[in-house]
Amino acid sequence: MAYEAQRDGESGSSTPRVPPDDPRPLWRQRNFTVFWAAQTLSVLGDSFALIALPLLVLEATGSLASMGLLTAVGGAAAVVAAVFAGVVVDRVDRRRLLIGCDLVRMVLYGVIPLVWLFGPQVWLLYAVLPVCEAFGTLFAVGYVTVVRSLVGTGQLTEANGRLNATAAAAGVLGPLCAGLVAALTGPATAVGVDAASFGVSALCTVFVRFRARPAEKGERTGLWRDLRTGAAFLRSHPVLRSLTALLFVFSFLTFGLTDLLIYHLKHDLGHDDDTVGTVMAIGALGTITGALLVARVRRRLGFGATWTGSVAVCGLAFAGMGWARDVPVVAALSAAFLACVAVAGTCSMSLRQEITPEPLLGRVTSAFWTLHYSAAPIGAAVLTWAAEHQGTAPVGLVAGVCCVLIAVAALFTPIRRS
């Protein structure tokens, strides 16, 4: 597809010259350092919203089902956006796209604490969150595609490692800080902090320059053909096809876990917002641990054993979470669940990046996320509705056992031999 011949002050013919990779260490590369800071702030803002928005709903309505419905609405918007995200990312200036996504989220999230000054308006959350989730999906797909143009292939692994490590650290600090802010000043203030973080992230990205993308040869293809390209690649590869199908079910079962955990801590165990933030932060430490161990575990066990084992442990942790009555046990099980999610998710993403041709990566990523999460919003609504009527313990047990069965099913697919 045609791309800009002139970008960020660089001019040339229809195929821009891509500068050579910067040989300096990453910490001495200004563009990477600024981008690194911007993405850390963006993840920090997302983690604030993860805690603050459900707390706002619970504070205003006292209903777990309302929390689950909000999660479902936001997830549905993300799924719809994922259908088109890969095509959009491949057709527009990616730097401007990242900045625009941050600015939209800054404005929309910033409206919430202003309105809350005059009293709770739960309908506003159902209006704002879907739009923010849609732009968040665009941002996420764009983010996956720009790292290579930022540092080049020679330092790609190191750059991804640093970005993932700080994102996980922000995921630890975000829930903890969100819980503290919500406990001291209310969850609406925590949403305001979330909005500010996106503004700073956008400002940082303004000062980042990516290498220009060369123009794609041939005529621009139609939208429908672009949408089908990513899905066709997933369908043609036996391992990716199996992963997509199994993760479809896994997402349906686990997407509402955060709402279930918050409800269990506050309603079943009677703890405050500060405790919720602390447990979520401890759980995020599991994500860091999983991200640090995944490469070593995969080298030792192989992809199939690593992925299936991680999903099985996720199921066991989920099954026990609703039965746990002590906060330390809940926190430990949450950490185990998120550690294994990080291991399984990183393995899945790495395999997809390894075997997908570079020109298709955006569209394949978009198609994978669309298919992966398409049932997740419904699952969140069903899970939380069932937990409110039947209790968190039996619902968590059923969902956890089903996750273990997913791991068993994977043993009868090409995943086991990959």
VMD Tcl script that draws the C-alpha trace (Angstrom):
set ca {
  {0.00 0.00 0.00}
  {1.16 3.54 -0.63}
  {2.80 5.25 2.31}
  {4.05 8.78 2.84}
  {7.24 9.54 0.92}
  {7.90 12.39 3.31}
  {7.64 11.82 7.03}
  {8.98 13.60 10.12}
  {11.28 15.83 8.12}
  {12.65 13.06 5.87}
  {11.98 13.29 2.15}
  {12.70 11.08 -0.79}
  {11.11 9.01 -3.49}
  {8.09 6.79 -3.11}
  {10.28 4.34 -1.18}
  {11.88 6.22 1.72}
  {15.38 5.31 2.76}
  {15.39 3.48 6.09}
  {18.36 4.60 8.19}
  {20.66 1.92 9.56}
  {20.16 0.55 13.04}
  {21.60 2.69 15.82}
  {24.59 0.75 17.25}
  {24.50 2.57 20.59}
  {23.13 0.89 23.74}
  {19.40 1.37 24.18}
  {19.79 3.59 27.23}
  {21.74 6.07 25.08}
  {19.12 6.16 22.31}
  {16.88 9.15 22.94}
  {13.95 7.92 20.83}
  {13.77 4.58 22.60}
  {14.14 6.13 26.06}
  {11.29 8.58 25.47}
  {9.08 5.91 23.92}
  {9.88 3.59 26.84}
  {8.74 6.25 29.32}
  {5.58 6.95 27.32}
  {4.53 3.31 27.23}
  {5.21 2.83 30.92}
  {2.90 5.76 31.69}
  {0.25 4.41 29.34}
  {0.28 1.01 31.04}
  {0.18 2.75 34.42}
  {-2.97 4.58 33.35}
  {-4.58 1.36 32.13}
  {-3.90 -0.32 35.47}
  {-5.51 2.60 37.33}
  {-8.66 2.22 35.22}
  {-8.66 -1.54 35.84}
  {-9.29 -0.90 39.55}
  {-11.00 2.50 39.63}
  {-13.86 1.87 37.21}
  {-15.17 -1.32 38.86}
  {-14.89 0.41 42.24}
  {-16.94 3.33 40.94}
  {-19.69 0.97 39.80}
  {-19.64 -1.00 43.04}
  {-19.69 2.21 45.10}
  {-22.69 3.54 43.18}
  {-24.73 0.35 42.74}
  {-23.35 -2.33 45.08}
  {-23.93 -4.86 42.28}
  {-21.42 -7.38 40.98}
  {-23.60 -7.92 37.91}
  {-23.29 -4.20 37.08}
  {-19.51 -4.49 37.36}
  {-19.54 -7.47 35.03}
  {-21.80 -5.68 32.55}
  {-19.40 -2.72 32.40}
  {-16.48 -5.09 31.79}
  {-18.52 -6.85 29.10}
  {-19.44 -3.60 27.33}
  {-15.82 -2.45 27.32}
  {-14.61 -5.82 26.13}
  {-17.16 -5.92 23.32}
  {-15.95 -2.54 22.06}
  {-12.38 -3.80 22.11}
  {-13.38 -6.85 20.07}
  {-15.15 -4.73 17.45}
  {-12.16 -2.39 17.24}
  {-9.78 -5.33 16.88}
  {-11.55 -6.34 13.66}
  {-10.38 -3.13 11.96}
  {-7.29 -2.27 14.02}
  {-4.77 -4.13 11.89}
  {-6.02 -2.51 8.69}
  {-6.01 0.95 10.27}
  {-2.51 0.53 11.69}
  {-1.18 -0.55 8.28}
  {-2.75 2.46 6.51}
  {-2.00 5.46 8.75}
  {0.95 7.21 10.35}
  {1.54 5.02 13.40}
  {3.15 7.72 15.52}
  {0.17 10.03 15.05}
  {-2.15 7.11 15.76}
  {-0.47 6.41 19.13}
  {-0.64 10.08 20.11}
  {-4.27 10.38 19.06}
  {-5.31 7.27 21.01}
  {-3.70 8.63 24.18}
  {-5.32 12.05 23.77}
  {-8.81 10.60 23.24}
  {-8.48 8.48 26.37}
  {-7.15 11.47 28.34}
  {-10.20 13.58 27.46}
  {-12.82 10.89 27.99}
  {-11.45 9.57 31.26}
  {-10.98 13.17 32.42}
  {-14.72 13.81 32.07}
  {-15.61 11.16 34.66}
  {-14.20 12.81 37.83}
  {-15.63 16.18 36.74}
  {-19.13 14.73 36.39}
  {-18.77 12.78 39.64}
  {-18.35 16.08 41.51}
  {-22.11 16.53 41.02}
  {-22.98 12.95 41.92}
  {-22.56 9.43 40.49}
  {-23.65 8.97 36.90}
  {-23.13 5.28 36.15}
  {-24.48 5.67 32.60}
  {-21.43 7.79 31.78}
  {-19.12 4.86 32.47}
  {-21.05 2.71 30.00}
  {-20.65 5.49 27.41}
  {-16.98 6.29 28.02}
  {-15.41 2.87 28.60}
  {-16.35 1.30 25.22}
  {-14.81 4.22 23.30}
  {-11.68 4.15 25.46}
  {-11.35 0.39 25.03}
  {-11.69 0.72 21.25}
  {-8.91 3.31 21.10}
  {-6.89 1.20 23.52}
  {-7.07 -1.70 21.07}
  {-5.89 0.53 18.22}
  {-3.04 1.69 20.43}
  {-2.08 -1.88 21.37}
  {-1.90 -3.11 17.76}
  {0.07 -0.01 16.75}
  {2.44 -0.51 19.65}
  {3.22 -4.09 18.56}
  {4.18 -2.90 15.07}
  {6.36 0.15 15.86}
  {9.10 -1.31 18.04}
  {10.95 -2.71 15.04}
  {10.96 0.71 13.33}
  {12.19 2.30 16.57}
  {15.30 0.22 17.30}
  {15.74 -2.09 14.31}
  {16.02 -5.86 14.31}
  {19.44 -6.05 15.97}
  {18.16 -4.80 19.32}
  {14.54 -5.90 19.06}
  {14.68 -8.63 21.70}
  {16.39 -6.39 24.23}
  {13.94 -3.56 23.57}
  {10.92 -5.81 23.95}
  {12.34 -7.21 27.16}
  {12.75 -3.76 28.68}
  {9.32 -2.60 27.55}
  {7.65 -5.71 28.96}
  {9.54 -5.49 32.25}
  {8.57 -1.89 32.91}
  {5.01 -2.54 31.77}
  {4.77 -5.32 34.34}
  {6.27 -3.03 37.00}
  {3.68 -0.36 36.15}
  {1.07 -3.08 36.46}
  {2.29 -3.65 40.02}
  {2.36 0.01 41.02}
  {-0.87 0.95 39.24}
  {-3.31 -1.25 41.19}
  {-1.53 -0.47 44.47}
  {-1.64 3.28 43.85}
  {-5.18 3.11 42.50}
  {-6.33 1.29 45.62}
  {-4.62 3.83 47.89}
  {-6.00 6.83 45.96}
  {-9.48 5.29 45.89}
  {-9.33 4.60 49.64}
  {-8.15 8.14 50.48}
  {-10.03 10.32 48.00}
  {-12.46 8.03 46.19}
  {-12.27 6.03 42.94}
  {-13.30 9.05 40.81}
  {-9.99 10.72 41.68}
  {-8.15 7.57 40.63}
  {-9.82 7.86 37.21}
  {-8.55 11.46 37.02}
  {-4.99 10.23 37.62}
  {-5.56 7.72 34.83}
  {-6.54 10.53 32.45}
  {-3.44 12.56 33.36}
  {-1.15 9.60 32.66}
  {-2.44 9.33 29.09}
  {-1.80 13.04 28.55}
  {1.83 12.74 29.64}
  {2.23 9.61 27.49}
  {0.97 11.50 24.42}
  {3.33 14.37 25.13}
  {6.29 12.00 25.34}
  {5.38 10.30 22.06}
  {5.33 13.70 20.30}
  {9.11 13.77 20.69}
  {9.69 10.24 19.31}
  {10.73 9.70 15.70}
  {10.30 6.31 14.06}
  {12.06 5.11 10.94}
  {9.94 5.68 7.85}
  {8.21 2.61 6.45}
  {8.98 1.73 2.84}
  {6.02 1.85 0.47}
  {4.33 -1.48 -0.16}
  {4.45 -2.52 -3.80}
  {1.23 -2.83 -5.73}
  {-2.17 -1.22 -5.46}
  {-3.98 -0.68 -2.18}
  {-6.21 -3.67 -1.51}
  {-9.83 -3.40 -0.44}
  {-10.94 -3.29 3.17}
  {-12.71 -6.65 3.08}
  {-9.67 -8.39 1.59}
  {-7.41 -6.83 4.23}
  {-9.75 -8.00 6.98}
  {-9.71 -11.56 5.66}
  {-5.93 -11.76 5.23}
  {-5.05 -12.11 8.91}
  {-7.81 -14.63 9.62}
  {-6.82 -16.69 6.57}
  {-3.23 -16.96 7.82}
  {-4.39 -18.11 11.26}
  {-6.69 -20.69 9.70}
  {-3.95 -22.06 7.45}
  {-1.47 -22.73 10.28}
  {-2.38 -25.77 12.41}
  {-0.78 -24.57 15.66}
  {-2.14 -21.02 15.44}
  {-5.55 -22.40 14.51}
  {-5.60 -24.61 17.61}
  {-4.32 -21.84 19.87}
  {-6.97 -19.43 18.64}
  {-9.78 -21.91 19.26}
  {-8.62 -22.86 22.77}
  {-7.89 -19.29 23.81}
  {-11.38 -18.34 22.65}
  {-12.78 -20.61 25.38}
  {-10.12 -19.59 27.93}
  {-10.96 -15.90 27.51}
  {-14.67 -16.62 27.88}
  {-13.98 -18.29 31.21}
  {-11.45 -15.86 32.69}
  {-12.18 -12.35 31.37}
  {-14.34 -11.51 34.38}
  {-11.76 -12.68 36.93}
  {-10.84 -9.16 38.11}
  {-14.46 -8.30 38.88}
  {-14.91 -11.64 40.64}
  {-11.77 -11.07 42.71}
  {-12.78 -7.53 43.73}
  {-16.27 -8.70 44.69}
  {-14.86 -11.62 46.68}
  {-12.52 -9.35 48.65}
  {-15.06 -6.60 49.34}
  {-18.37 -8.49 49.61}
  {-17.42 -11.98 50.79}
  {-14.42 -11.09 52.97}
  {-15.39 -7.51 53.94}
  {-12.14 -5.71 53.08}
  {-11.63 -2.14 51.82}
  {-10.32 -0.59 48.58}
  {-6.78 -0.47 49.95}
  {-6.78 -4.25 50.35}
  {-8.10 -4.67 46.82}
  {-5.24 -2.57 45.45}
  {-2.68 -4.51 47.47}
  {-3.96 -7.90 46.31}
  {-4.01 -6.74 42.69}
  {-0.45 -5.44 43.03}
  {0.72 -8.77 44.45}
  {-1.02 -10.49 41.58}
  {0.83 -8.24 39.14}
  {4.11 -9.40 40.72}
  {3.15 -12.79 39.38}
  {3.04 -11.28 35.91}
  {6.59 -10.00 36.33}
  {7.76 -13.38 37.56}
  {6.15 -15.18 34.66}
  {7.60 -12.72 32.14}
  {11.09 -13.21 33.57}
  {10.88 -17.02 33.60}
  {9.07 -17.73 30.34}
  {12.13 -17.79 28.05}
  {14.02 -20.19 30.33}
  {11.02 -22.46 30.80}
  {10.24 -22.58 27.10}
  {13.84 -23.43 26.21}
  {13.80 -26.27 28.73}
  {10.33 -27.74 28.14}
  {9.39 -26.57 24.66}
  {6.36 -24.58 23.58}
  {3.73 -27.28 23.93}
  {4.54 -28.36 27.49}
  {5.03 -24.76 28.64}
  {1.74 -23.53 27.23}
  {-0.42 -26.45 28.35}
  {1.18 -26.57 31.80}
  {0.63 -22.84 32.32}
  {-3.05 -23.06 31.35}
  {-3.54 -26.02 33.69}
  {-2.03 -24.12 36.64}
  {-4.22 -21.12 35.76}
  {-7.25 -23.36 36.13}
  {-6.14 -24.75 39.49}
  {-5.46 -21.25 40.86}
  {-8.81 -19.96 39.61}
  {-10.65 -22.91 41.13}
  {-9.19 -22.21 44.57}
  {-9.52 -18.43 44.59}
  {-13.22 -18.26 45.44}
  {-12.84 -20.74 48.31}
  {-9.93 -18.92 49.97}
  {-10.94 -16.95 53.06}
  {-7.55 -15.45 53.96}
  {-6.29 -12.45 52.01}
  {-2.70 -13.79 51.72}
  {-4.02 -17.00 50.14}
  {-6.18 -15.03 47.69}
  {-3.19 -12.89 46.80}
  {-0.94 -15.92 46.30}
  {-3.46 -17.66 44.06}
  {-3.95 -14.43 42.07}
  {-0.18 -14.17 41.60}
  {0.03 -17.79 40.47}
  {-2.81 -17.29 37.99}
  {-1.30 -14.13 36.49}
  {2.20 -15.63 36.36}
  {0.91 -18.51 34.29}
  {-1.16 -16.19 32.11}
  {2.04 -14.25 31.42}
  {3.91 -17.44 30.52}
  {1.17 -18.77 28.24}
  {0.48 -15.37 26.67}
  {4.15 -14.60 26.02}
  {4.66 -18.03 24.45}
  {1.64 -17.53 22.22}
  {2.68 -14.03 21.14}
  {6.29 -15.05 20.50}
  {5.28 -18.01 18.37}
  {2.92 -15.83 16.34}
  {5.66 -13.26 15.76}
  {8.18 -15.95 14.80}
  {6.08 -17.56 12.09}
  {4.09 -14.61 10.71}
  {5.57 -12.73 7.73}
  {6.40 -9.12 8.64}
  {3.94 -7.49 6.18}
  {1.08 -9.50 7.74}
  {1.95 -9.02 11.41}
  {-0.48 -6.18 12.08}
  {-3.42 -7.88 10.40}
  {-2.65 -11.28 11.92}
  {-2.37 -9.68 15.37}
  {-5.69 -7.93 14.85}
  {-7.41 -11.10 13.63}
  {-6.00 -13.15 16.50}
  {-7.18 -10.68 19.13}
  {-10.61 -10.42 17.51}
  {-11.15 -14.17 17.48}
  {-9.46 -14.66 20.85}
  {-11.59 -12.12 22.73}
  {-14.85 -12.22 20.78}
  {-16.61 -14.28 23.45}
  {-14.84 -12.73 26.43}
  {-17.36 -9.91 27.13}
  {-20.23 -12.41 27.20}
  {-18.18 -14.61 29.48}
  {-17.54 -11.74 31.89}
  {-21.25 -10.93 32.10}
  {-22.20 -14.60 32.59}
  {-19.46 -15.24 35.17}
  {-20.28 -12.24 37.34}
  {-24.05 -12.77 37.07}
  {-23.62 -16.40 38.14}
  {-21.29 -15.46 41.00}
  {-23.74 -12.88 42.33}
  {-26.53 -15.46 42.40}
  {-24.61 -18.66 43.23}
  {-21.52 -17.35 45.04}
  {-17.93 -16.83 43.95}
  {-16.67 -20.21 45.21}
  {-18.73 -22.60 43.03}
  {-18.49 -20.38 39.96}
  {-14.71 -20.09 40.34}
  {-14.45 -23.87 40.77}
  {-16.41 -24.60 37.60}
  {-14.44 -22.05 35.55}
  {-11.13 -23.35 36.91}
  {-11.94 -26.97 36.11}
  {-12.90 -25.94 32.56}
  {-9.51 -24.21 32.19}
  {-7.77 -27.46 33.20}
  {-9.84 -29.26 30.56}
  {-8.58 -26.77 27.96}
  {-5.02 -27.80 28.81}
  {-6.01 -31.45 28.46}
  {-7.63 -30.76 25.09}
  {-4.42 -29.09 23.90}
  {-2.61 -32.43 24.28}
  {-4.69 -33.77 21.37}
  {-3.80 -30.89 19.00}
  {-0.63 -29.85 17.13}
  {0.18 -27.59 20.12}
  {1.61 -30.60 21.97}
  {4.16 -31.29 19.21}
  {5.11 -27.68 18.49}
}
mol new
graphics top color blue
foreach p $ca { graphics top sphere $p radius 0.5 }
foreach p [lrange $ca 0 end-1] q [lrange $ca 1 end] { graphics top cylinder $p $q radius 0.2 }
display resetview
